[in-house]
Amino acid sequence: MVEYVTLTRKAAAEATGTAFLLATVIGSGIMGERLSSGNVAIALLANTLATGAALVALILTFGPISGAHFNPAVTLADASQGGVRWREVPVYIAAQVSGAFLGVAVAHLMFSEPLLSVSNQPRRGAAQMFSEFVATFGLLSVIWGVTRRRSDAAPFAVGAYITAAYWFTASTSFANPAVTLARAFSNTFAGIRPADAPGFILAQLIGATTATLLFRRLAPALPKSARAVIIPRDETVFLNPNEVKADGPLTGREDF
């Protein structure tokens, strides 16, 4: 028996995956800072490796359900090419943002930090914002480029790119509006001052748009691969034949 994967399930996957991503970013930052005895390079290395590894695992886990965007910039770019229905976009973004804040809270609880705390970590200036443009432009370029031919390799490509971008960008590559908002409420190693977050988010959205426009020129058939961003989503799942309602089989359309 077949049941359509509902928007509710996609949103749950996006929220859960983004929560784990933020728990990884914040938690590994706290752990790295505590164990590195003040050595910022070692703390950043720990933060980087944990984030890159978690991305691969989370995309492989939740990708078949929602595509594993975990990022409003990716969702908007995908919707612009027909990969996600526009009516689904607000739900995706709400799930990503709420999941991001949940992940921050979970990390703080694990390390006995306040549930949420306003960050005082400055990340200001044109160089930082340009870094976010570059980081997000690169991320969307990797996603568009890889999913066209090798969607099965996308989790590893994304994880590898973010691992590298932590080090070659001055901003340490947030590349994600939901991540940026949530990290503004973590006064830890991975935080960002709320006053600096709008500039980061604007740069991220411009970077994602620019990369998408570029790949529309490089690969005119790009919309054909949009359903595979970041990895192909299953539109159906198979149920036990006994899982039926009294008035007939589940269709999955009752949720939305």
N, C-alpha and C positions, 0 to 999 in steps of 0.2 A: 504494500500500500504506500502511496506517495503523499507527502504533505509539503506544501510550499513553505520555504523559510520566510517567516514573517518579518516585518520591519521591527517589531518588538524584539525578536531574537537577534537581529542585526545590531540594534541599539545596545542590547545587553552585552554582546560580544565587544563592541567598540568601547563601552564603559569599563568593562572588566579588563580588557587589554590595556587601555590607557592608564587605568589605575595601577596595574602591575608595572607599567613602564615608569610612571612617576615614582612609585615606591622604590624602584631600582635606582633611578637617578638620584633621588634625595637620600635614600638609605646608604647607597654606596659612597655618596659624598660625605655623609656623616662618619661612616666607618673609616673611610680613607683618611679623613682629616684627623680623627682620633688616634689612628695607629701610626701615622706618618711622622709624629713628633714635630709638626710644623713644616715639614717638607712639602710645599705646595705641588711640586712636580709629581711626587709619588702619589699624593692624594688625587690629583687629576688623572694619573694613569689608572688608578683603581676605579675611579668613576667612569672612565672611558671604556675599559674592558668589560665592566659589568653591564653598562648600557648597551654596547654593541652585541654582546652575547644574548642579553635579554630580548633585544629586538628580533633576532633570528628566531628564538624560541616562540615568542609571542605571535609573530607573523605566521609561523607554521601552524600554531595552535588555533588562532581565531580567523585566519585568512579565509578558509573555506566557507565561513558563515557570513562575514561582513566585508571581506577584502582586507581587513586589518589595516585600515588607514591610520587610526589613532592620531589624526592630525587634520584640523579643519582646512589647512591649505591644500592638502592632498584631496580631500573630499570635494572642495570647490573646483579644483582643477579637473578632477575626474568627471564631475557633473557637467562641466563646460564642454566635455567631449562625448557626453551621452552615456557615460559609464554608470552613473548614479542618477536616479530620477530627482529632479529639483525638489519635488515634494518631500523627498527623503532627507534632503540636506539639513534642514533645521534639526531634525531628530538626531542625525549623525553628530552634528556639532554639539548639541546639548549633551549627548551621551559622552562625547570626548571631553568636554569641559568639566562636567560633573565627575567623570571618572578620574580626571587629572587631580582635582581637589581631594577626592577620596584617597588617591594614592599618596598624596602629600601627608594627609592625616594619618594614614596607616604607617608610613615611615616614621613620622614623629612619635607615634605611640610606641613603636618598636624600640626606639632609642631614648625614650623618656623625655622627649621634647614637648613643648606646648602643642596642642592639637593643630593650631594654625598660628603663625606669627609673621608679622610684616617684615619683609627682608630689608636690610640696610646695605646690601651688597651693591655698590655702584657699577653700572655697566652702561656708561653714557658716551656720547660723542659720535661724530660722523664715521669714524673707523669701525666702531662697534656695530653700528647700523648697516654699514656697507658689508661687514662680515656676515651679518644675518641674511642680507640679500644674496651674497655668494653661496652661503651654506644651503639656503633653501632652493636657489637656482640649481645647484648641484644635485640636491636630493631629488627634485622632480625630474631632472635630466636622467639620473640613474633609473628612476622608476619607469619613465616613459621609454627609455632606451632598452632596458632589460625585458620589460613585460611584452614588448612587441614580438620577440623571438624566443625568449627563455624565461617564461613566467615562473617556472619551477626554481630558477636561480635567484629570483627577486629577494627573498628573505635574506639570503647571504650577501647579496650585493648591497642592500640597504644597511644591514648591520655593519658591513665593512666600510661603507662610505661614512656613516656616522662616526665610527671609531676613528677614521682618519680626520674627519672634519673637526672633531674635538681639538685636534692639535694644529691644523693648518689655518684655522680661523681665529681671529682675536677674541671673538665672543664665545668661543667653545661650542659653537653650533647648536643653538636651541632649535632653530629651523621648524618651529611648531607653535602656532598661536595658543593652543590649549596648554601646552607645556609652559610657555612663557607666563600666562596668567597664573597658573598654579604655583610656579616657582617664586612668584612675587610674594607669596604668603608662606615662605619658608626662610626663616632667618638663619640659614645654614650655608655650608660651603657652596651649594648649587643654586642659591637664591639670586634674585634680581630685584632691585628697588622698584616699587610700583610706578614711580615717576618715569623710569626708563623703559617700562614694558610697552607702551604704545608705539614708540619708535621701532622697537624690535618687531612688533606684529605687522606694522605697515611695511617694513622692509621684507618680511617673510612673504607677505601676500604679493608684493611686487615681484619678488624673485620667482615665486611659483607661477605667476602669470607669464612672466618673460620666458621661462623655460618651456611652458606649454605652447606659447606662440612660436617659439623657435622650432620645436619638434613638429608642429603642424606644417612648417615649411620643409623641414628635413624629411618628414615622413607623412605625406598627405593622407595616407590611409590610417592615421593614428586613431581615429574614433573606433575603428574595428577592434582595437586591443584594449579599449577603455574598460570593458567588463572584466579584464584581467588585472586591474589595479587594486591592491599591490599584487595579489595573486588571485586566480579565478575564484569566484564565489559560486557555491552550489545554490541553485534556485530551488532544489527539492531535497528532502531527506526521506529515507525509507523507514516506515513504521512497522511495528508488529501488527499483523492483521487483526488482532484482538482489540487494538486501540481504536475503538470507534465510539461515536456518540450514539445515543438511543435513536436519534433521527437520521443517522447515516455516518459515513466516514468523515474524519476531520479533513478539512481542506487547507487549514492554515490561514485562511483569509479572515477568520473571525477576529484576529488580533488588531487589524487595522482596516 
